[in-house]
Amino acid sequence: MHLDIIVGGRYMEIKSNADMMESSYHKYRKCEEGLDHVREDLSNQIQSKEHVKV
């Protein structure tokens, strides 16, 4: 839920805590998914280097 108001001729949108938390959670998940790819790439690089050393 959010509330649209006009203050002093300025349009403002006030979001509820739940909306802000949901938005933050989606940003967090997006970052985590990106980091998962980085972790996987690093893991693969480390494993391939270990095979080369042997």
KETIGU-372770 format. One record per atom (N, C-alpha, C): residue in three letters; x, y, z; atom name; chain. Coordinates in pm, whole numbers. Layout:
<recs>
REC|ala|X|Y|Z|CA|A;
...
</recs>
This chain:
<recs>
REC|met|84|-118|0|N|A;
REC|met|0|0|0|CA|A;
REC|met|88|123|0|C|A;
REC|his|52|223|-77|N|A;
REC|his|122|349|-70|CA|A;
REC|his|23|463|-85|C|A;
REC|leu|67|581|-45|N|A;
REC|leu|-19|698|-43|CA|A;
REC|leu|43|805|-130|C|A;
REC|asp|-34|856|-223|N|A;
REC|asp|12|966|-307|CA|A;
REC|asp|-41|1096|-249|C|A;
REC|ile|47|1192|-224|N|A;
REC|ile|3|1321|-170|CA|A;
REC|ile|74|1434|-243|C|A;
REC|ile|17|1551|-233|N|A;
REC|ile|81|1670|-289|CA|A;
REC|ile|107|1765|-173|C|A;
REC|val|234|1802|-155|N|A;
REC|val|273|1892|-47|CA|A;
REC|val|343|2012|-109|C|A;
REC|gly|288|2131|-86|N|A;
REC|gly|349|2252|-140|CA|A;
REC|gly|368|2246|-290|C|A;
REC|gly|273|2186|-361|N|A;
REC|gly|283|2176|-506|CA|A;
REC|gly|374|2064|-552|C|A;
REC|arg|432|1991|-458|N|A;
REC|arg|522|1880|-491|CA|A;
REC|arg|450|1748|-475|C|A;
REC|tyr|464|1662|-574|N|A;
REC|tyr|403|1529|-569|CA|A;
REC|tyr|494|1438|-488|C|A;
REC|met|438|1372|-393|N|A;
REC|met|517|1280|-311|CA|A;
REC|met|445|1147|-302|C|A;
REC|glu|522|1042|-296|N|A;
REC|glu|466|908|-279|CA|A;
REC|glu|520|853|-148|C|A;
REC|ile|431|816|-61|N|A;
REC|ile|472|759|66|CA|A;
REC|ile|443|610|62|C|A;
REC|lys|548|533|79|N|A;
REC|lys|532|387|75|CA|A;
REC|lys|525|333|218|C|A;
REC|ser|452|228|233|N|A;
REC|ser|445|162|364|CA|A;
REC|ser|575|85|388|C|A;
REC|asn|598|50|513|N|A;
REC|asn|717|-28|547|CA|A;
REC|asn|719|-161|472|C|A;
REC|ala|603|-222|455|N|A;
REC|ala|596|-350|385|CA|A;
REC|ala|641|-334|240|C|A;
REC|asp|598|-226|173|N|A;
REC|asp|639|-202|35|CA|A;
REC|asp|790|-181|27|C|A;
REC|met|845|-103|122|N|A;
REC|met|989|-77|120|CA|A;
REC|met|1067|-205|147|C|A;
REC|met|1017|-287|239|N|A;
REC|met|1085|-413|269|CA|A;
REC|met|1081|-507|149|C|A;
REC|glu|968|-512|81|N|A;
REC|glu|956|-598|-37|CA|A;
REC|glu|1051|-552|-146|C|A;
REC|ser|1058|-420|-167|N|A;
REC|ser|1148|-365|-268|CA|A;
REC|ser|1293|-397|-233|C|A;
REC|ser|1330|-380|-107|N|A;
REC|ser|1466|-411|-63|CA|A;
REC|ser|1497|-559|-80|C|A;
REC|tyr|1399|-643|-50|N|A;
REC|tyr|1420|-787|-64|CA|A;
REC|tyr|1445|-825|-209|C|A;
REC|his|1370|-764|-303|N|A;
REC|his|1389|-795|-445|CA|A;
REC|his|1527|-749|-490|C|A;
REC|lys|1573|-634|-443|N|A;
REC|lys|1708|-587|-476|CA|A;
REC|lys|1812|-683|-419|C|A;
REC|tyr|1790|-728|-296|N|A;
REC|tyr|1881|-823|-232|CA|A;
REC|tyr|1889|-953|-311|C|A;
REC|arg|1774|-1008|-351|N|A;
REC|arg|1771|-1133|-426|CA|A;
REC|arg|1845|-1117|-559|C|A;
REC|lys|1825|-1003|-624|N|A;
REC|lys|1892|-979|-752|CA|A;
REC|lys|2044|-979|-732|C|A;
REC|cys|2091|-915|-625|N|A;
REC|cys|2234|-912|-595|CA|A;
REC|cys|2284|-1052|-563|C|A;
REC|glu|2208|-1126|-484|N|A;
REC|glu|2247|-1263|-448|CA|A;
REC|glu|2258|-1351|-572|C|A;
REC|glu|2164|-1337|-665|N|A;
REC|glu|2170|-1417|-787|CA|A;
REC|glu|2295|-1383|-867|C|A;
REC|gly|2329|-1255|-873|N|A;
REC|gly|2451|-1213|-941|CA|A;
REC|gly|2574|-1271|-873|C|A;
REC|leu|2574|-1268|-739|N|A;
REC|leu|2687|-1322|-665|CA|A;
REC|leu|2697|-1473|-681|C|A;
REC|asp|2585|-1540|-694|N|A;
REC|asp|2588|-1685|-716|CA|A;
REC|asp|2665|-1718|-844|C|A;
REC|his|2645|-1638|-948|N|A;
REC|his|2718|-1660|-1074|CA|A;
REC|his|2867|-1635|-1053|C|A;
REC|val|2901|-1531|-979|N|A;
REC|val|3042|-1501|-953|CA|A;
REC|val|3105|-1614|-872|C|A;
REC|arg|3035|-1660|-769|N|A;
REC|arg|3087|-1771|-687|CA|A;
REC|arg|3110|-1896|-772|C|A;
REC|glu|3015|-1925|-858|N|A;
REC|glu|3027|-2043|-943|CA|A;
REC|glu|3146|-2029|-1038|C|A;
REC|asp|3162|-1911|-1098|N|A;
REC|asp|3275|-1888|-1188|CA|A;
REC|asp|3408|-1902|-1115|C|A;
REC|leu|3417|-1844|-995|N|A;
REC|leu|3541|-1854|-917|CA|A;
REC|leu|3570|-1998|-878|C|A;
REC|ser|3467|-2069|-839|N|A;
REC|ser|3483|-2209|-803|CA|A;
REC|ser|3534|-2290|-922|C|A;
REC|asn|3477|-2265|-1038|N|A;
REC|asn|3520|-2335|-1159|CA|A;
REC|asn|3664|-2301|-1194|C|A;
REC|gln|3703|-2174|-1178|N|A;
REC|gln|3841|-2134|-1207|CA|A;
REC|gln|3938|-2201|-1112|C|A;
REC|ile|3901|-2205|-984|N|A;
REC|ile|3988|-2269|-885|CA|A;
REC|ile|4003|-2417|-916|C|A;
REC|gln|3893|-2484|-948|N|A;
REC|gln|3898|-2626|-979|CA|A;
REC|gln|3983|-2652|-1104|C|A;
REC|ser|3970|-2568|-1205|N|A;
REC|ser|4048|-2590|-1327|CA|A;
REC|ser|4197|-2566|-1301|C|A;
REC|lys|4231|-2471|-1215|N|A;
REC|lys|4372|-2447|-1181|CA|A;
REC|lys|4429|-2561|-1100|C|A;
REC|glu|4347|-2621|-1013|N|A;
REC|glu|4393|-2735|-934|CA|A;
REC|glu|4423|-2853|-1025|C|A;
REC|his|4344|-2871|-1128|N|A;
REC|his|4368|-2981|-1222|CA|A;
REC|his|4497|-2958|-1300|C|A;
REC|val|4528|-2834|-1331|N|A;
REC|val|4649|-2802|-1407|CA|A;
REC|val|4772|-2828|-1322|C|A;
REC|lys|4766|-2800|-1191|N|A;
REC|lys|4881|-2819|-1102|CA|A;
REC|lys|4918|-2966|-1087|C|A;
REC|val|4822|-3053|-1097|N|A;
REC|val|4846|-3197|-1076|CA|A;
REC|val|4923|-3255|-1188|C|A;
</recs>
